[in-house]
Amino acid sequence: MKTIRIFDTTLRDGEQAAGINLNVEEKLEIAQQLARLQVDVIEAGFAVVSPGDFQGIKLIAEKVKGPAVCSLARAVPRDIERAWEAVKSAERPYIHTFIGTSPIHMEHKLRKNPDEVVQMAMAAVKQAAKLCPEVEFSAEDATRSEWDFLCRIFGEVIKAGATVLNIADTVGYSAPEEFGRLVRYVKENTPGIEKAVLSVHCHNDLGMAVANSLAAVSSGADQVECTINGLGERAGNAALEEVVMALRTRKEYFQAEAAGVVTEQLYRTSTLVSALTGTLVQNNKAVVGANAFAHEAGIHQDGMLKNPLTYEIMTPQSIGLPSSRLVLGKHSGRHAFKERLEELGYHLEEEELYKAYERFLEVADKKKEVTEMDLEALVHGELSQVEDVFTLEYFHVASGNSTIPTATVRVKNGSRVMQEAACGDGPVDAVYRAVERITGLALTLKEYNIKAVTGGKDALGEVAVRVECGGRSYGGRGVSTDVIEASARAYMNAVNKIAREQTPQ
């Protein structure tokens, strides 16, 4: 059984998705969870892009053990130098350099002829190989490139020291059978290919990223590049959890598996990434969606009661999701609360546990039952909070079908207490306008998403917002049984990220 390497690019390509902007601490938290998941490579960012990206990669390289820690770099000397500076302290440093190889990229983006592109690729790989033991070369837009040219440039970078070659379907153009043929052609026609790991990186523009990745595995690929929840540019990347569980569930068919991945950490990783990026996972998402192991139809329920295999090809436990839902209430103690969180995979520091428990008691006073899904939402609501510059002390709203929605909000900033009132198109808009008056921040609300964590009239509402300030995007998240309070918490979470970034350290 062939073992497929899993290269996770959530912190690089995933963060490039519109509206996602992780801070250094959030990147480290995700990287530590990816290490628990035991991916082979963590692409932690693009070091030359910004000081923040560089610091995030460097911190991950210093703190995270197990997986290789990688930085992306264009095929230019400064990028390679900066990437090495960021990853050199890693247990397994890894540099990933790339250049466009399709006629449209070479002519219109690079303005280089094919010979010049080959020379640039070779020079970049040689430079990286002198610094780093693991060097990956990617042919950007490979699926729209001439196949013989791909084999030529791959052969040259192998001579220059590349240890991994990547066929990138950068624009999600390929179809599975076609992509499989390309992988086979590269394997059969690239000189020295036996010396390198062959990787694939598929985008989801036509909804075929996972299918293309699996077709590549069937055709001889050794490594798949993917992201948690399929995050990424435009329509995203191949979803890691789908690739891994497809290989596990159908390993006899593929004759391959991602044997190193601890699949029981998949659900925990998915929920963490969703919370910190502010990107909600759709209910019908394969493997990790809320409905992935839910059964409503009577025929299905009957079959499940007789034998779960009738309608489930995977067990919830295989991705780290308990089949039963433990219910906690306001009489549950902190010890039981901590024990249950640890069973769910959450190991909180004492201060984090205290904050999460206090929020749990607040919710338990309002809800008859607190389920595991509620617990996860509460924990993420606390862990996603940055250190408060502004603390929401109080809000009051007045609204109705014949009343102008009005909100009064009181916020604490250090020892200062500030209060403002504002009108809006609705109660949430009024609260947000009042917060803007208090903080003095010019904010533009770009996205607002709300969902019920569980069913019932007393369900927790989970709100994710995306705001813009000064040309940058910030996410915020809030949870409460009151959707207006959840909305206020989400907005304050985003405001505090902006304020913390603007506050001199």
N, C-alpha and C positions, 0 to 999 in steps of 0.2 A: 504494500500500500504506500503510494507516494505521499510524502508530507509537503503540503503547500505552505509557504511562508506568507504571513499576513503583515502587510505594510500599512499602518494607519496614518492617514493624512488629515484627520479631523482638525488638528490645530494649525494646519497650513491651508489646504484647499477648502476644508470645511469652514474655517473662519473667513475665507474669502466670499462666502455667501452674503448677498446683500443684507445689510442691517445687523450683522453679527460683529461685535467688538468686545473681545475678552480682555480682561486685565491680566497682569502677570500672575497674581495669586490664583485666579480662576484657571489659567492655563496649567499651572503646576498641579492643581487639584485634579484636573482631567487627566494629565499625564500619569499621575500616581495611580489613578484608577485603571488606565490603559496597561500599566505595569502589572496590576493585579489580574487583569484579563489575559496577560501574557501574550500580547502581540509581539511580533519579531522586531518591528521597526516602528518608532514614533517619529513622524516628520513634524517637528515641533514649531516650524515656522520658516520664514524667509528672511534671513538675518540682515540683509542689506536694506530691506524695505523701510525700517524705522528703528529708532533706539528701543522702543517698547518691544518689538519683535525680537531684537537681538537679546535684550535682557531676559525675556521669557525663555528663549532657547537655552541661554547660558545657565539660568537657574534650574531648568529641567535637566540639563546635562550634569550639573553638580549634584542634584538631589535624587534623581530617579535611577534605580538600578534594574538590570535585567535586559530590557529591550535596547537595541541600538537607538541612539538619539541623532536625528538627522536635521540638517538645514538645507533648504533649496538654494540654488545659486544659478544665475545665468552664466553663459559661457564667456565670462569676462573676468580678468584677473582680480579686480576689486571685490567682486561677489564671492569668489573662491576664498580670498583672504578673510573676508568678514565671516563667512560660513565656518571656516576653521577656528577662528577666534571664539565663536559661539559654542562649538561642539567639542573642542579639544579636551575638556575636562571630563567628558563622558566615559563611562565604563567601556562603551563601544561607540566611538565617534563614527559618523557616517556623513558623507557629502553627496548631494544629489544635484547634478548639473544638467542643463537641458538647452536645446536649441531647436527652432522650427526646421522641419525637413520637407514640408510640402511645397510644391511650386508657388502656391499663393502666399505662404508665409515667407519664403525666401525672397520672392520678388517684391511684395508689397510691404511687409513688415521689416524684414532685415535689410532689404535692398542689397543682397549678396548673391553671387552665383554659387552653384553647388560646390565647386572646388574650394571657394572661400569658406563656406559653411563647414565642410569637412575639416579644414585647417583650424578653424575656431574651436570645433568640438575636440579635436585631438589636443590642442594646446591647453584647453580647460581641464581635460581629464588628466593630462600629464602633471599639471600644476597641483591638482587635487590629490593625485596618487602619491606625490612626494610628501604630502602632509598627513594623509589619512589612509588607514588600511582598507576601508570599505568605500568604494566610489561607484555611484550609479550614474549612468548616462541615459537621459530620456530623449527620444525623438518626438518632439512636440508635433501634434497633428499628423501622426504616423499613418493613420488610416486614409488620409488624402495624399499621401506621399507615393512616389514611384517605388515599387517593391525592390527593384534591383539597387536603387540608390540607398534604401534603408539597409540592405545587406552590406553595401559598401561602407557606409559610415559606421555601422556597428562593428565591422571587421577592423576598421582603423582604430576605434576607441578601445577595443579589446587589446590591441597592440600597445596602446598608450597607457593601459593600466586599469581600465574599467572592470569592476567585478560583477556589476549588475547592469543589464540592458533593459530598458523599458519601452514597450510599444504603447504609446498613448493615443487613445481615441478621444482627443482633446475636445472635440465638438459633438461627441455622441453620434457620429455619422454612420458607423458600421452596423451591420446586422450579424447575428451569431454565426451562421454558417460561413459567411464571408470573413469574419474576424478569425475564426478558427483556421481557415485556409491561409490567412496572412501569417499567423503564428507558425504554422507548419512550414511555410515557405522560408521564413526567417531562420528557423532551426536547420533547415536543409541546405541553405545557401549562404550562410554567414561563416566565413573562415574563423576558426577558433572559438565557435559558439560553445563548445564543450567546456571552456574555461570560465564561463560566466553564468550567472543566474538570469533566467529570462522572466521579466516581470511585465504585467499589463496594468493599465490605468484607464478605466472606462467612465465616461460621463453619460448622463441619463437623459439627454435632450429628447430622444425618441422613446424613452422608457425601457431601454434594453441594456443598461449598464451591468446589471447582475447577470443577465443571460449571456452577454458578450464575455464577461469575466469567466463564467463557467465553461463556455465554449472554448476559451483559451486554455483552461486547465485540461480539458479533454484533448486538446491538441498539443500539449507538452509544456505549457507555461509552468514556472516554478514558484512564482510569487504573484499575489493579487494586491493591488493598492486600492484602498477603500476607506470609507468614513463611517462613523457611528451615525445611525439614523439616515444615512445617505446624504448628509449635508454637503454643500459645495457650490461652486460657481453655477449660475443659471438654474438648471433643473437638478443639479447635484451630481454626486458620484455613486458608484456601486456601494450599496449599504453593507457594511461589514457583517452585521448580524445575519443578513440574508445569505450572503456568500458562505459564511462559516456553517450555518445550520443546514444549508443545502448540501454541503460537502459531508456533514456528519450524518444527515438523514439518508442520503443517497450515495454513500461512499462505495458501495459495490458497483454502482453504475459508473461513477467517475473514476473509480480505482485511485482515489486520492482523498485526503482529509487534512484539515487544519489542526493537526493533532496537538499542537502546543497550546492552543487557545482554551482557557478555562471558561467553557460556555455558561457555567452557572453564574458568571459575572456579567453576562450580556444585558440583562434587564436593568441591573444596578447602573451599568455604564450608560445605557440609553437614557434613563431618567435623569442622571446627573448632567449629561450633555444637554438634554432638553431644558433643564432648569437653568443652567448657567448661560446658555446661549439665548434663552427666551424664545426658543422655537418649539412649539408644541408638536407632539407626535400624533398624527391622525389616528383615530380609533381603529380603522381597518388596516393599519400598517402591518405588514407581514412580520411575524416573530415577536415583536415587542409592542404592538398596538394593544389598546385596552380590550379590543374584541378578539384578539388572536386566539384566546382560549375560552371564549364565551360562547354559550350555546343557548339559543332561544326556541328554535323550532321544536315542536313536540316530538317529531320523529327522531331528530338529533338527540334530544334529551333522553329519550327512551334507549337509544343505542348507547349513549354514554354511560347510563346507569348499568347496562348489561356488560359492556366492555368498552373502556375509553378508546381502544384502538379503532373502534368503528368510525370515529370522526376526528381523531387526533393522531397525526403522524409524528408529533413530538410531544413530550410531556412538559407541562409548565415548569417542573423542577429542573429540567435540563437547561433552562435559561436563567434559573435563579428566582423563579416566581412560584411561591407556595400555592398549592392547589386550593387550600382553604384560606378563609379570611378571618383572622383573629379580631375580635371586637374588644376594644378597651373603652372604659368610661371614666367619669370624673373621680371615681373612687379608686382607680388604679394608682399604685404608688410609683415613685421614680425608678425603683429597682425593676419592676415589671416592664415599665416603659423602656428602660435602657436595654433589658434583655431582649425585648421584642425588636428593637431597632437593630441590635447586633445580629439577630437571626435574619433580618432583612439585609444585612451587609453594611450597616452604618456604625462606624466606630467614632464617636464624638469625643472631643476634649471636654473637660469638666464644664468650662464656661459655655461651650456650644450646647451641651446637654441641658444645662440649666435654662438657657434661653428657649430651647425647643420644648422642654417640659412645661415651662410657663405658658407658652403658646398653646400647647396641648390642653392644659387645664382650662384656658379661656374658651377653647372650642368645645371641650367636653361639657362645659356648663350650658352650652347652647344646643348641643346635639345629644340625642339619646345614645347613639352608638358612634364610636370612632373606629373606622376600619383601617386595614393596612394601607389602602390607597390614600386615605386621609393622612395617616402618619407620614407617608412618603412626601405628600404635598407640603405638610407642615415643616418637615425637616429641610426640604429644598427651599421653602420660603425663608427659613432662618439662615441656612448656609449660603444662600445667594445674596444675602444682605452684606453690603460693604459697611465699614465702620461709619457710623452716622455723623454727618456734619449737621444735618437737619433731622430732628425727631418729631414725628407727628404726635401732637399731644391731644388734639381734639378736633372733631369736625361735626358740623350740623348742616343738614340740607333741608330745603323746603321745595317741594315740587308737586305738580299736579297738572291735569289737562287744561286748566284755565288759569294757571299760576306760572309766572316766570321763574324757572328754576334758579335758586339762590343757594350759595354755600358759604358758611363761615368756617374758617380753618385757623387753628392755632398751632404754631410750630416753635420748637425750642432749638436755639442755636447756641451751644455752650450755656452760658448763664442768661442769655437774652431770650425772652419770650415774645414772639411776634404774632400778630393776628390780623387777618384780612378777610374781606367778604367780596364775592364776585357773583355775577349772573352768567348763565351759559345756556347752550342749546338743550341741555339736560343736566341732571344732578352731577354726573361724572365730569362733564365739561366745566361746570361751575366750580367743582372742587379743584380741577386742574388749573383753572384761571386764577383762583385764589392762591394756590401754591406758587404759581409764577410771579404773582405780585409780591409775595413774601420773600422769595429767593432772589428776585431780580434777574432771573435767567430767561433768555429769549429761546423758548423751546417750540419745536414743531412736532406734533404727534403724527408719526408716520404709520404706525400699526397699533391696533388694539384688538386683542383676542381674549375671549372669555369662554370657559368651559366648566361644567360641573364635574367635580372629581368623582363623586358617586351619585347614585340615584336618590330620590326622595326630596321632600320639601325642605329638609334641613341640610341638604348637601353643601359641602364646601364649594365655593366658587374660586376658581384659579384664573387670575388675570395676567397676561403677558403683554407688555407694551414695548414699543420701539420709538424713541424720540431722537430728533436731531438738534444739535446745538453746536454752533461754530463750525458747521460743515462736517461734523463727526456724528456717528450713530451710537446710541446707547440703549441697552435693553434693561427692562425692569420687570419684576415678578412679585405678585402678592397673592395671599390666600386668606380667605375668611368665609364664614357663613353668610356674611353681608357682602353682596357684590360691590356695593359702593365703597365699603372699607377695603375690600380686596383691590379695587381699582386705585384707591388712594395709596395703599401700600406699594403697589407696583410702580406708580408714578414717583413716589418718594424714593424707592429703590434706585430708579434711573437718575433722579435728581442728585442723590448722594454719590453716585458714581461720577457724575460730572463735577460736583463740588469737590470731591476728594482729589480728582485729577487736577483741578485748578488751584488746590491749596498747596502752597510750598511745603515740601517735606522737611 
